[in-house]
Amino acid sequence: MKRILVWAALGVISVLFAYPFVWLLSASFKPRGEVFDHRLIPETFTFDNYIKVWQEAPMALWLLNTAFVTVMAAIAVTVTSAMVAWGFAYFRFPGRGPLFGLVLATMMLPGAVTMIPTYLIWNSLGMVGTLTPLWAQNLFGSAFYIFLLRQFFLGLPREPFEAARVDGANNWQIFTRIALPLCRPAIVVTWLFEFQAAWTDLMRPLIYLRDSTTFTVPRGLKALLDQYGFGGEWHWEIVMTASVITTVPMIVLFFVGQRHFVRGIATTGSKG
C-alpha cells in the first residue's frame, strides 16, 4: 500500500509538471482561433504553424546563434570553475577559508547590482551588439559552480594524487588526468546547468543585442511576441510553435545526460 501511494503521488506530480508542455505542444498544432480552447487533443490538427514560423522568422539563424553562445558559455564556466574549485579543494595556503568565503559572498549580490558596470565594460570594449558578452563573462567562473565542484573534489581521496606526484606528475597533469575524470558526474551537472541557463537566458540578449541577425532564440521569441502578441494581430499559434521548437532541445539534452545528472546531484557534497 505504501508503494502504491508513493507511485500515485509521483504520478500526480509528474502530470502537474508535464501538463504545461503538453498544452503548449497541443496549441502549436492548432489554428489561430483554437489556441486557447484548452483541448489537449486539437479539434483541428495542422502542421501549418511549423511551416509558417520558419517563414516569418529566421529561426535557423537564431538557433545557430543560441547554440554557439550556449556551448561556449557552458564550456567556459565549466573549465574555469573546475580550476578554481580544484585550487580551493586540493591546495593548502594561508587565507584559503576567508578567500573561499569571499567567493561565496558574491552569490549574495543581485544581478542588477553589477548589470550597469558590466555593460559599461563591454561597451568600452566595443562588444555591445555582438554575441561575445553573452558567453565571455563565464571565463571568470561562477561562485555557485565553484562551490558545487569543490564539494565533489573534497570527496576524493588524496592518495592517488600524492602517488601521481611521486611518479613525477605536475599539478596540471594531476588535475586533468586524475581529478577531472573522477569528477565527471559533477562536471556534467555543471555543464548541463549552464547550458540550460544560457539557452533560456533573455536578460543579457535584451541588453546587448540590437540586430535581429544576432538574436538568440529567447530574444527572437520576445521579438515574435512583440510582433504577433501586442501588435494587434495576436498570432499566438506562431509564438507557441516557436516555444516548442525552443523547448525540445532541452528535453532531449536532459534525457541524454540523465544518468550523469542524477549521479552528480546524488553524490556531490556527500563527503568532505
Salt bridges, closest charged atoms under 4 A:
ASP37 OD1 - LYS30 NZ 2.56
ASP37 OD2 - ARG39 NE 3.90
GLU43 OE1 - ARG39 NE 3.67
GLU162 OE2 - ARG158 NH2 3.59
ASP201 OD2 - ARG204 NE 2.98
ASP226 OD2 - LYS222 NZ 2.95
GLU233 OE1 - HIS235 NE2 3.36
GLU237 OE2 - HIS235 ND1 3.24
